[in-house]
Amino acid sequence: MNKPIKNIVIVGGGSAGWITAGLLAAEHKTNNDNAITITLIESPEIKTIGVGEGTWPSMRNTLDKIGIKESEFIAQCNASFKQGSKFVNWQGIQNNDIYYHPFMTPEGYTQVNLHHGWQHSNSNKSFADTINMQSHICHRGLAPKQASTPEYASVTNYGYHLDAGKFSHMLQTHCTKVLGVKHVIAHINQIHNDENDYITHIEISPKGRISGDLFIDCSGLNALLIDKHYKIPFIDKNHILFNDSALAVQAPYCDPDEDIASATVSTAQSAGWVWDIGLSNRRGIGYTYSSKHTCDTEAEKTLKAYLSETINDQKIQNLNIRKLNFKPGHREKFWHKNCIAVGMSSGFLEPLEASSLALVELSANMISEELPANFEHMNIIAKRFNERFEYRWQRVIEFLKLHYVISKRTDSQYWLDNKTPESIPKRLKELLTLWQYQPPNINDFVQNQEVFPSASYQYVIYGMGFNTTAYPTDKAFNNIALAQRYFAHNQETKLKYLNALPSNRELLNHIKNNCLQNTG
Ligand SMILES: Cc1cc2nc3c(=O)[nH]c(=O)nc-3n(C[C@H](O)[C@H](O)[C@H](O)COP(=O)(O)OP(=O)(O)OC[C@H]3O[C@@H](n4cnc5c(N)ncnc54)[C@H](O)[C@@H]3O)c2cc1C
């Protein structure tokens, strides 16, 4: 039980594998002879999933820790700035209704009930527009900072849109050239255990074996170690979240100077929703839908109808549409014996709110921070890891389902089925009852590093027209005058920033040109 953990083997070279390798290598200094070794095995035959283009703000910290310069990341991955999500046609009140879920926590959020102040402001302005300036910044396609703002620092909180294929490649180069990660390109044939069921080594082809103490399964939907080898059950969540299919395309900008959206645009459709992600050189667009509620032919028509709003028919005909299938759900546990599932092997729900890479970052960070010294230590950390991630998956499921439950759309069976009581998790039902009387607040989400803070719930429910009947007390927290002072301050800051911030495209061009000059 006191066998030390020195050799870490990561199976899979998609974003999950390389992010995990990068964080572990950067924080545990593999170039030093006494330190741990990290080996990443990747099949030459099985491609990475190649989608996953929206991140959370946490990615800034992740890249910084790994030691990648922001400007190089932006130039190499055709990345752009993402400041939140823009939801179109979700409310079901009128055609083209919109609301924003920005990344910024509003000023005064923990001091005063901003919702109460907003209700009393008697204006037609949306919740997000009243309490925060970021929706205005997104609406104008502005960047979250200026050219002079240091790398990874921000004026408004932001994550990224990125090219998933280029991202894995950039991480691979950095991990192998700078951080000393060993990269083995080989197909895995067999996995071997000791008498206590701990993995000892992996057989690869062409002929060879790789031994290790800790094995991280980043083999994507193949789930080679956690599923095929250990047979850890998969908890299916299709009865709650219906989307299980996607059609994805890479579409050109019509004009090279076209605005780059500063938010992921998520447009609701009759059996799912379309994502629209603006990179610096192209858009990534896709329709994710429920195969029980529509067929692939209809889905393709829906996607093409969306594309035709901005792209001419001839260009649409030339686009290569990729079909992806996934089962929404997650593993019963994520860490079993000396194997940890990270990324798609641990589960996947659907791309709404782009939580998948964020869960990869959280997993890799926890493994790195609590890296077990030996097997006795590992069994305690494994229990803690499983509890923590079980909690997080349930919170993601509830938050995603929330978008469907509170929508007033009733125009198709998909939207009707999404509101059936048996499809709604018990805790979410209870919270929705609670929020009829009080706004979502920090007491609803009590763990540190909650995946979605209560402010996110406020943006979504009030963005969608949910009604909370404020309890009329004179508690300091319900101080309308104070809330309105925050709103006025927000208005002033907004005007200042709207004049000072460059457009998303201007700042990205500036960063890319500087990068080219420095390397050329
Ligand atoms: C439609 C869709 C949209 C998405 N959008 C987003 C988004 O906007 N934001 C977000 O955060 N996430 C998104 N995701 C999820 C995101 O794509 C993944 O979380 C991310 O790419 C990580 O994938 P991965 O590394 O786990 O798996 P993969 O990229 O599939 O990598 C698997 C790796 O395992 C290797 N492998 C498999 N079997 C073997 C074997 N036998 N031997 C050796 N190697 C093997 C493969 O070669 C490959 O290198 C989306 C997913 C889908 C399906």
The ligand as a Gaussian input file, in Angstrom:
#p B3LYP/6-31G(d) Opt

LIG

0 1
 C      -21.105000      18.278000     -30.243000
 C      -20.116000      18.600000     -29.157000
 C      -19.842000      19.923000     -28.835000
 C      -18.963000      20.230000     -27.791000
 N      -18.751000      21.536000     -27.442000
 C      -18.001000      21.825000     -26.360000
 C      -17.770000      23.166000     -25.950000
 O      -18.202000      24.123000     -26.583000
 N      -17.027000      23.367000     -24.837000
 C      -16.492000      22.350000     -24.126000
 O      -15.870000      22.605000     -23.090000
 N      -16.637000      21.089000     -24.531000
 C      -17.372000      20.796000     -25.609000
 N      -17.500000      19.503000     -26.011000
 C      -16.735000      18.470000     -25.315000
 C      -15.268000      18.508000     -25.769000
 O      -15.199000      18.234000     -27.160000
 C      -14.429000      17.460000     -25.010000
 O      -14.633000      17.599000     -23.634000
 C      -12.950000      17.687000     -25.260000
 O      -12.662000      17.745000     -26.623000
 C      -12.141000      16.589000     -24.616000
 O      -12.271000      15.386000     -25.325000
 P      -11.374000      14.168000     -24.879000
 O       -9.950000      14.587000     -24.878000
 O      -11.943000      13.593000     -23.640000
 O      -11.610000      13.065000     -26.024000
 P      -11.060000      12.983000     -27.534000
 O      -10.784000      14.311000     -28.127000
 O      -12.018000      12.099000     -28.252000
 O       -9.658000      12.224000     -27.414000
 C       -9.574000      10.837000     -27.194000
 C       -8.142000      10.375000     -27.336000
 O       -8.059000       9.012000     -26.900000
 C       -7.261000       8.276000     -27.822000
 N       -7.660000       6.857000     -27.789000
 C       -8.904000       6.333000     -27.819000
 N       -8.820000       4.973000     -27.833000
 C       -7.493000       4.647000     -27.789000
 C       -6.749000       3.415000     -27.815000
 N       -7.338000       2.225000     -27.891000
 N       -5.392000       3.486000     -27.760000
 C       -4.750000       4.673000     -27.694000
 N       -5.416000       5.859000     -27.673000
 C       -6.762000       5.851000     -27.735000
 C       -7.531000       8.922000     -29.179000
 O       -6.506000       8.660000     -30.108000
 C       -7.603000      10.407000     -28.772000
 O       -6.281000      10.933000     -28.765000
 C      -18.336000      19.183000     -27.080000
 C      -18.574000      17.850000     -27.434000
 C      -19.463000      17.554000     -28.454000
 C      -19.743000      16.112000     -28.793000

